[in-house]
């Protein structure tokens, strides 16, 4: 189906469910025969942010209405009364919009650090309200000083697109003390980094006593063009509206002084106008549609090189994007842990093995065109740092793989994709005491078909999956583990190319978010019918 039907504007962060952890009530409601002019406010089954039972202080960071592409600019001052070493910092966005509007990409910078990347849901004529929360404790170093604030949710308001996006963002600081237990699909919580750095003219200068360095990249393919649907692009020889010479494989790479330092698979996010069908997403977004999680790279093997007091070139690129084509945003933060008892931490990169990037797309013509893609890459880096507590060796091994089958008909009135992406990473740290290892196996899945049939009835059937298995060991013995399975299924139909009140849209969606392991269990299911929340069930 023509990409002109699909185009919309985008992006995302954690949309908070209205119920507290472990308290999601069962709900049911009578669903209308079709979508009306209003529907349930956006909600997700994802785990809400937990909060410690300590004294708290709140600071308003931004309060703005977004009508165009003019950023909000303000100032931030640290809170008073909660100290400056917090057990947790929680960011909360409250938004409202009504009328007609696309989904819009947004960001929040504090002191130049990107602390939040989000997109908006699409509104009903009667209006919606939503809230987003995110644990931003890792940016505590930034929050300890007065800072400039910049926020933008780029928007267009005219006679057709009438929705003005009204938002308020606050930070709530919880004083140091016993923190609440946090369920997580990532490695067990580590202490907050000592420094949060940004690049200066593409370069990074780390403190000379850095002993652990992690880069994070908020990589998003977006902007309303083909890179919003990068997983559907095809080589030039195939007759399809979105082209990329090397096909749909994408890989986010980071380089230090021109040398490959990290690889990662981007998450195949579907935004709230995606797959030609906003009726799939009005109430329940797909996984991560409102939660832009940064890609992370452990750069500790390069610490010996980076700690020489000189600026080093840091480059982030996305493999597979056609040359000269825009559509990806890759802002970089660098988190640094310092050795307080050393003026300088020295070290060396001891291993660097980059495999060949395999990327094969095979086009088969016919009444139903077909593109089979198989790709993958592997990188292993290792190094050591000599710290005040001895030599610490760190190795990082990462393997990426992607397989997909894309099928479509002439005119793209049928357009289907079934794809799987895996990103496996093992980080081993060997220093004082037994070696510690964290193994993370990430799997992303997409299986969907859009058809434009008789009477311009457009139907999309789509399932999405975001899964992660994490295991931590020490001295070869497992010390912690977790499993995440966030699954979405949707089926929606409407009449295309007619005014909104003539679309006669129907649709059902369900999301089940399961997170369990040594930290406990969380399991929540949401079901919607024609925009009505018909089920909200907790199973743990």
C-alpha positions as CSV (number, residue, x, y, z in Angstrom):
1,X,0.0,0.0,0.0
2,X,1.3,3.4,-0.9
3,X,3.5,5.1,1.6
4,X,1.5,8.3,1.1
5,X,-1.3,6.5,3.1
6,X,1.1,5.5,5.8
7,X,3.0,8.8,6.5
8,X,2.6,10.3,9.9
9,X,4.8,12.1,12.4
10,X,6.2,10.5,15.5
11,X,8.3,9.2,18.4
12,X,8.2,8.1,22.4
13,X,8.9,7.3,26.7
14,X,7.2,5.4,29.5
15,X,3.4,6.1,29.6
16,X,2.3,5.4,33.1
17,X,-0.6,3.1,33.9
18,X,-3.1,4.7,36.3
19,X,-2.9,1.8,38.7
20,X,-0.1,1.2,41.2
21,X,2.3,-1.8,41.1
22,X,0.3,-5.0,41.9
23,X,-3.0,-3.2,42.1
24,X,-4.4,-3.3,38.6
25,X,-8.1,-3.9,39.0
26,X,-10.3,-6.0,36.7
27,X,-12.4,-3.7,34.6
28,X,-15.1,-4.2,31.9
29,X,-17.2,-1.8,29.9
30,X,-19.7,-2.1,27.1
31,X,-18.0,-1.3,23.8
32,X,-19.8,0.8,21.1
33,X,-20.4,-0.7,17.6
34,X,-17.7,1.5,16.2
35,X,-15.3,4.2,17.2
36,X,-17.0,7.5,18.1
37,X,-15.6,11.0,18.7
38,X,-14.0,10.1,22.0
39,X,-12.2,7.1,23.5
40,X,-10.4,6.0,26.6
41,X,-7.3,8.0,27.6
42,X,-4.0,6.3,26.5
43,X,-2.8,3.5,28.9
44,X,-0.2,0.8,28.8
45,X,0.3,-2.4,30.7
46,X,4.0,-1.6,31.4
47,X,5.4,-1.6,34.9
48,X,4.8,1.7,36.6
49,X,7.8,3.5,38.2
50,X,8.2,2.5,41.8
51,X,9.0,5.1,44.5
52,X,11.0,5.0,47.7
53,X,9.3,5.8,51.0
54,X,11.4,8.8,51.8
55,X,11.0,12.6,51.9
56,X,10.3,14.1,48.4
57,X,10.7,17.4,46.7
58,X,9.1,18.4,43.3
59,X,10.4,20.9,40.8
60,X,8.6,22.1,37.7
61,X,11.0,21.8,34.7
62,X,8.8,22.9,31.8
63,X,5.2,24.1,31.2
64,X,4.3,24.9,27.6
65,X,1.9,24.7,24.7
66,X,3.4,23.4,21.5
67,X,1.9,24.8,18.3
68,X,4.9,24.9,16.0
69,X,8.6,24.1,16.0
70,X,9.7,26.7,18.5
71,X,11.4,25.1,21.5
72,X,10.4,26.0,25.1
73,X,13.4,27.5,26.9
74,X,13.7,27.9,30.6
75,X,15.9,27.3,33.6
76,X,16.2,24.6,36.2
77,X,17.3,25.0,39.9
78,X,18.0,22.0,42.2
79,X,15.3,21.3,44.9
80,X,15.8,22.4,48.5
81,X,15.1,20.2,51.4
82,X,15.9,16.8,49.9
83,X,19.7,16.9,49.9
84,X,21.8,16.3,46.8
85,X,22.2,12.6,46.9
86,X,18.9,11.1,46.0
87,X,17.6,7.6,46.2
88,X,15.5,8.2,43.1
89,X,14.5,11.0,40.7
90,X,11.2,10.6,38.7
91,X,10.3,12.6,35.7
92,X,6.6,13.1,35.0
93,X,5.0,14.6,32.0
94,X,1.3,15.5,32.0
95,X,-0.3,16.2,28.6
96,X,-3.5,17.0,27.0
97,X,-4.6,17.6,23.4
98,X,-7.9,17.6,21.5
99,X,-9.1,18.0,17.9
100,X,-7.1,16.5,15.1
101,X,-3.3,16.0,15.2
102,X,-0.6,13.6,14.2
103,X,1.7,11.9,16.7
104,X,4.7,14.2,17.3
105,X,8.3,13.6,18.3
106,X,9.6,15.4,21.4
107,X,12.7,15.7,23.6
108,X,13.7,17.4,26.9
109,X,17.3,18.6,27.5
110,X,18.5,19.7,30.9
111,X,22.0,21.2,30.8
112,X,22.4,19.8,27.3
113,X,21.7,16.3,28.5
114,X,18.9,14.5,26.8
115,X,16.9,13.1,29.8
116,X,13.7,12.4,28.0
117,X,12.5,11.5,24.5
118,X,8.9,11.0,23.8
119,X,6.1,11.1,21.3
120,X,2.4,11.9,21.7
121,X,-0.7,9.9,21.2
122,X,-3.2,11.0,18.6
123,X,-6.2,12.9,20.1
124,X,-10.0,12.5,19.8
125,X,-12.1,15.4,18.8
126,X,-13.3,15.6,22.4
127,X,-9.8,15.5,23.8
128,X,-7.5,13.2,25.7
129,X,-5.2,13.4,28.7
130,X,-2.2,11.3,29.4
131,X,0.8,11.1,31.7
132,X,4.3,9.7,31.3
133,X,6.8,8.8,34.0
134,X,10.4,7.8,33.7
135,X,13.1,7.0,36.3
136,X,15.9,9.5,35.6
137,X,18.1,8.9,38.6
138,X,21.1,8.2,36.4
139,X,21.2,11.9,35.5
140,X,21.6,13.0,39.1
141,X,24.9,14.7,38.3
142,X,23.2,17.0,35.9
143,X,20.4,17.8,38.4
144,X,22.8,19.0,41.1
145,X,23.4,22.4,39.5
146,X,21.5,25.2,37.9
147,X,20.9,24.4,34.2
148,X,19.3,25.7,31.0
149,X,16.2,23.8,29.9
150,X,15.1,23.1,26.3
151,X,12.1,21.2,25.3
152,X,10.4,20.7,22.0
153,X,7.4,18.7,20.7
154,X,7.4,19.8,17.1
155,X,3.9,20.5,15.9
156,X,1.8,22.0,13.1
157,X,-1.5,23.7,13.9
158,X,-3.6,25.0,11.0
159,X,-7.2,24.7,9.7
160,X,-6.9,20.9,9.4
161,X,-4.6,19.9,12.2
162,X,-6.0,21.7,15.2
163,X,-4.5,19.9,18.2
164,X,-2.4,22.1,20.4
165,X,-0.2,20.0,22.7
166,X,-0.3,21.2,26.3
167,X,2.3,19.7,28.6
168,X,3.8,20.1,32.1
169,X,7.0,18.3,33.2
170,X,8.1,17.9,36.8
171,X,11.0,16.2,38.5
172,X,10.4,14.6,41.9
173,X,13.4,14.0,44.1
174,X,13.4,11.3,46.8
175,X,15.9,11.9,49.6
176,X,18.6,9.2,50.3
177,X,17.4,6.2,52.2
178,X,16.0,2.7,51.7
179,X,14.8,2.7,48.1
180,X,11.8,0.7,46.9
181,X,12.5,-2.6,45.2
182,X,12.7,-2.1,41.5
183,X,11.7,-4.8,39.1
184,X,13.9,-4.5,36.0
185,X,14.7,-6.4,32.8
186,X,18.2,-4.9,32.8
187,X,21.1,-5.8,35.0
188,X,20.7,-5.2,38.7
189,X,20.7,-1.5,39.6
190,X,24.2,-0.1,39.9
191,X,25.1,3.0,41.7
192,X,24.4,6.3,40.0
193,X,27.2,7.5,37.7
194,X,29.4,10.3,39.0
195,X,29.3,12.3,35.8
196,X,27.0,12.7,32.9
197,X,28.7,14.2,29.8
198,X,27.7,15.3,26.4
199,X,29.8,15.6,23.2
200,X,31.4,18.9,22.4
201,X,31.7,19.3,18.7
202,X,31.6,15.6,18.3
203,X,34.4,14.9,20.8
204,X,34.5,13.5,24.3
205,X,36.9,14.4,27.1
206,X,36.5,12.1,30.1
207,X,37.8,12.7,33.7
208,X,41.3,11.2,33.9
209,X,40.2,8.9,36.8
210,X,37.3,7.3,34.9
211,X,37.0,3.6,35.6
212,X,33.7,2.8,33.9
213,X,32.3,4.5,30.8
214,X,28.9,3.9,29.3
215,X,27.5,5.7,26.2
216,X,23.8,5.9,25.6
217,X,22.1,6.9,22.3
218,X,18.5,7.8,21.9
219,X,18.4,6.3,18.4
220,X,15.0,6.9,16.6
221,X,14.1,6.4,13.0
222,X,11.4,8.9,12.4
223,X,10.4,12.1,10.7
224,X,7.5,11.1,8.5
225,X,9.7,9.6,5.7
226,X,10.8,6.1,4.8
227,X,13.2,5.8,7.7
228,X,10.1,5.8,10.0
229,X,9.4,2.4,8.4
230,X,13.0,1.4,7.8
231,X,12.1,-2.3,8.3
232,X,9.9,-2.1,5.2
233,X,12.5,-0.6,2.8
234,X,13.7,-2.6,-0.2
235,X,16.7,-2.5,-2.6
236,X,16.5,-0.4,-5.7
237,X,15.6,-3.3,-8.0
238,X,12.3,-4.0,-6.2
239,X,9.1,-2.0,-7.2
240,X,8.2,-0.5,-3.8
241,X,7.8,3.1,-2.6
242,X,10.5,3.1,0.1
243,X,14.0,2.3,-1.2
244,X,17.3,1.6,0.5
245,X,20.2,0.2,-1.6
246,X,21.1,-2.3,1.0
247,X,17.6,-3.3,2.1
248,X,16.0,-3.0,5.5
249,X,18.8,-4.0,7.8
250,X,19.7,-1.2,10.3
251,X,22.4,-1.2,12.9
252,X,23.4,1.6,15.3
253,X,27.2,1.9,15.5
254,X,29.5,4.0,17.8
255,X,33.1,4.6,17.0
256,X,35.9,6.0,19.1
257,X,38.6,7.9,17.1
258,X,37.3,6.1,14.0
259,X,37.5,2.6,15.5
260,X,34.3,0.5,15.9
261,X,33.5,0.5,19.6
262,X,29.9,-0.8,19.8
263,X,27.1,-2.2,17.8
264,X,23.3,-2.5,18.5
265,X,20.0,-3.4,16.9
266,X,17.5,-0.5,17.0
267,X,14.1,-1.4,18.3
268,X,11.5,-1.5,15.4
269,X,9.1,1.0,17.0
270,X,5.7,1.5,15.6
271,X,4.4,4.9,16.4
272,X,0.8,5.8,17.0
273,X,0.0,6.6,13.4
274,X,2.0,3.6,12.1
275,X,1.0,0.9,9.7
276,X,-1.6,3.3,8.1
277,X,-3.9,2.7,11.1
278,X,-4.2,5.1,14.1
279,X,-7.2,3.1,15.4
280,X,-4.7,0.4,16.5
281,X,-3.0,2.9,18.9
282,X,-5.5,5.4,20.2
283,X,-5.7,3.7,23.6
284,X,-2.9,1.1,23.8
285,X,0.4,1.9,22.2
286,X,2.7,-0.8,20.9
287,X,5.8,-1.6,22.9
288,X,8.1,1.4,23.5
289,X,6.0,3.6,21.3
290,X,6.0,6.0,24.3
291,X,9.2,4.7,25.9
292,X,12.3,5.6,23.9
293,X,14.9,3.6,25.6
294,X,18.5,4.5,24.7
295,X,20.8,2.0,23.2
296,X,23.7,1.5,25.6
297,X,27.3,0.7,24.9
298,X,29.9,-0.2,27.6
299,X,33.0,1.6,26.5
300,X,35.0,0.7,29.5
301,X,37.6,-1.3,27.4
302,X,38.5,2.1,25.8
303,X,38.9,3.9,29.2
304,X,42.7,3.7,29.1
305,X,42.6,5.5,25.7
306,X,40.0,8.0,26.7
307,X,41.5,8.9,30.1
308,X,44.6,10.8,28.6
309,X,43.0,14.2,29.1
310,X,42.6,14.9,25.4
311,X,39.3,15.1,23.4
312,X,38.5,12.0,21.4
313,X,36.2,11.8,18.4
314,X,32.9,10.0,19.0
315,X,30.8,9.1,15.9
316,X,27.4,7.5,15.9
317,X,26.0,6.2,12.6
318,X,23.1,4.0,11.4
319,X,24.1,1.3,8.9
320,X,21.8,0.9,5.9
321,X,20.4,4.4,5.7
322,X,20.7,5.6,2.1
323,X,23.5,8.2,1.7
324,X,22.3,11.7,2.2
325,X,18.9,10.7,3.5
326,X,17.7,12.1,6.9
327,X,15.4,10.4,9.3
328,X,17.5,9.3,12.2
329,X,18.2,11.1,15.5
330,X,21.1,9.9,17.5
331,X,21.8,12.2,20.6
332,X,24.6,10.8,22.8
333,X,25.0,11.0,26.6
334,X,28.1,9.5,28.3
335,X,27.8,8.1,31.9
336,X,31.1,8.0,33.8
337,X,32.0,6.3,37.1
338,X,35.2,7.6,38.7
339,X,37.8,6.2,41.0
340,X,37.8,8.6,43.9
341,X,41.1,7.4,45.2
342,X,43.0,7.9,41.9
343,X,44.0,11.1,40.1
344,X,44.4,9.1,36.9
345,X,43.2,5.6,35.9
346,X,45.4,4.1,33.2
347,X,44.7,1.1,31.0
348,X,44.8,-0.5,27.6
349,X,42.6,-1.9,24.9
350,X,43.7,-5.6,24.7
351,X,41.3,-7.1,22.2
352,X,39.3,-5.8,19.2
353,X,37.6,-8.3,16.9
354,X,35.0,-7.1,14.5
355,X,33.4,-9.7,12.3
356,X,32.2,-9.1,8.7
357,X,28.8,-7.5,8.5
358,X,26.6,-9.9,6.8
359,X,23.6,-8.4,5.0
360,X,21.7,-10.3,2.2
361,X,18.3,-9.3,0.7
362,X,16.9,-11.5,-2.0
363,X,14.1,-10.1,-4.2
364,X,11.6,-12.5,-5.8
365,X,9.2,-10.9,-8.3
366,X,5.6,-12.1,-9.0
367,X,2.0,-11.2,-8.5
368,X,3.1,-11.0,-4.8
369,X,6.5,-9.5,-4.6
370,X,8.8,-10.9,-1.9
371,X,12.0,-9.7,-0.2
372,X,13.9,-12.1,2.1
373,X,16.5,-10.5,4.3
374,X,19.1,-12.1,6.5
375,X,21.8,-10.1,8.3
376,X,24.0,-10.0,11.3
377,X,27.2,-8.7,12.9
378,X,29.5,-9.5,15.8
379,X,31.9,-7.4,17.8
380,X,34.2,-8.3,20.7
381,X,36.3,-5.7,22.6
382,X,38.3,-6.1,25.8
383,X,40.6,-4.0,27.9
384,X,41.8,-3.2,31.4
385,X,42.1,-0.3,33.8
386,X,44.5,0.0,36.7
387,X,42.5,1.4,39.6
388,X,43.2,2.1,43.3
389,X,41.6,-1.3,44.0
390,X,43.6,-3.2,41.5
391,X,43.5,-4.1,37.8
392,X,40.0,-4.6,36.4
393,X,39.5,-6.3,33.1
394,X,36.3,-5.8,31.1
395,X,35.2,-7.6,28.0
396,X,32.1,-6.9,25.8
397,X,30.8,-9.4,23.3
398,X,27.8,-8.4,21.1
399,X,26.0,-10.4,18.4
400,X,23.2,-9.0,16.2
401,X,21.0,-10.9,13.8
402,X,17.9,-10.0,11.7
403,X,15.7,-12.1,9.5
404,X,12.6,-10.8,7.8
405,X,10.1,-11.6,4.9
406,X,8.4,-8.7,3.3
407,X,5.5,-9.4,0.9
408,X,3.5,-6.9,-1.1
409,X,1.3,-6.6,-4.2
410,X,1.4,-4.1,-7.1
411,X,0.1,-0.8,-5.8
412,X,1.0,-2.0,-2.3
413,X,-2.7,-2.6,-1.5
414,X,-1.4,-5.6,0.4
415,X,1.7,-5.0,2.5
416,X,3.0,-7.5,5.0
417,X,6.2,-8.1,7.1
418,X,7.3,-10.8,9.4
419,X,10.6,-10.0,11.1
420,X,12.8,-10.9,14.1
421,X,15.7,-9.0,15.5
422,X,18.1,-10.3,18.2
423,X,20.7,-8.4,20.1
424,X,22.8,-10.6,22.4
425,X,25.4,-9.0,24.8
426,X,27.7,-10.4,27.4
427,X,29.7,-8.1,29.6
428,X,32.3,-9.7,31.9
429,X,34.2,-7.7,34.6
430,X,37.1,-9.4,36.3
431,X,38.8,-7.6,39.1
432,X,39.0,-8.0,42.8
433,X,37.0,-11.1,43.7
434,X,35.3,-13.6,41.4
435,X,34.5,-12.5,37.8
436,X,31.1,-11.0,37.3
437,X,29.1,-11.5,34.0
438,X,25.9,-10.1,32.7
439,X,24.3,-11.8,29.7
440,X,21.4,-10.1,28.0
441,X,19.4,-11.7,25.2
442,X,17.0,-9.2,23.4
443,X,14.4,-10.3,20.9
444,X,12.1,-8.0,18.9
445,X,9.4,-9.3,16.7
446,X,6.9,-7.9,14.2
447,X,4.2,-9.8,12.2
448,X,1.7,-7.7,10.3
449,X,-0.4,-7.2,7.2
450,X,-2.2,-4.2,5.9
451,X,-4.7,-4.5,3.1
452,X,-6.8,-1.9,1.2
453,X,-9.9,-3.7,-0.1
454,X,-13.3,-3.0,-1.6
455,X,-14.8,0.3,-0.7
456,X,-11.4,1.5,0.4
457,X,-11.8,-0.5,3.6
458,X,-8.3,-0.6,5.1
459,X,-7.5,-3.4,7.6
460,X,-4.3,-3.9,9.6
461,X,-3.6,-7.0,11.7
462,X,-0.4,-6.7,13.6
463,X,1.5,-8.4,16.5
464,X,4.6,-6.9,18.1
465,X,7.0,-8.3,20.7
466,X,9.7,-6.9,23.0
467,X,11.5,-9.6,25.0
468,X,14.6,-9.7,27.1
469,X,16.3,-12.3,29.2
470,X,19.0,-11.2,31.6
471,X,21.2,-13.3,33.8
472,X,23.9,-12.2,36.2
473,X,26.6,-14.5,37.5
474,X,29.5,-14.2,39.9
475,X,32.2,-16.8,39.9
476,X,30.1,-18.8,37.5
477,X,27.1,-19.0,39.8
478,X,23.8,-17.2,39.0
479,X,23.1,-14.3,41.3
480,X,20.1,-12.6,39.6
481,X,17.9,-13.1,36.6
482,X,14.8,-11.6,34.9
483,X,12.5,-12.2,31.9
484,X,10.6,-9.5,30.1
485,X,7.8,-10.3,27.6
486,X,5.8,-7.3,26.3
487,X,3.4,-8.5,23.6
488,X,0.9,-6.5,21.6
489,X,-1.8,-7.7,19.2
490,X,-4.2,-5.5,17.2
491,X,-6.8,-5.7,14.4
492,X,-8.5,-2.5,13.1
493,X,-10.4,-1.6,10.0
494,X,-11.7,1.7,8.7
495,X,-12.8,3.4,5.4
496,X,-9.8,5.3,4.0
497,X,-9.9,8.6,2.0
498,X,-13.1,9.9,3.6
499,X,-13.7,12.5,6.4
500,X,-13.2,11.2,9.9
501,X,-17.0,10.9,10.7
502,X,-17.4,8.6,7.7
503,X,-14.6,6.1,8.5
504,X,-16.9,3.6,10.5
505,X,-13.8,2.3,12.3
506,X,-13.7,-0.8,14.4
507,X,-10.7,-2.3,16.2
508,X,-9.6,-4.6,19.0
509,X,-6.2,-4.5,20.8
510,X,-4.5,-6.3,23.6
511,X,-1.3,-5.9,25.5
512,X,0.3,-8.2,28.0
513,X,3.3,-7.1,29.9
514,X,5.1,-9.8,31.9
515,X,8.3,-9.2,34.0
516,X,9.4,-11.9,36.4
517,X,12.6,-13.2,37.9
518,X,14.6,-13.1,41.1
519,X,13.2,-9.6,41.8
520,X,9.6,-10.7,41.8
521,X,6.7,-10.8,39.4
522,X,4.6,-8.3,37.5
523,X,1.9,-9.4,34.9
524,X,-0.8,-7.1,33.5
525,X,-3.1,-7.4,30.5
526,X,-5.2,-4.7,28.8
527,X,-7.9,-5.3,26.2
528,X,-9.7,-2.6,24.2
529,X,-12.7,-2.7,21.8
530,X,-13.5,0.3,19.7
531,X,-11.5,2.6,22.0
532,X,-13.2,1.3,25.2
533,X,-11.1,-0.4,27.8
534,X,-12.9,-3.7,28.4
535,X,-10.3,-5.6,30.5
536,X,-7.5,-4.6,32.9
537,X,-6.2,-7.7,34.7
538,X,-3.3,-8.4,37.0
539,X,-2.2,-12.0,37.2
540,X,0.8,-12.0,39.6
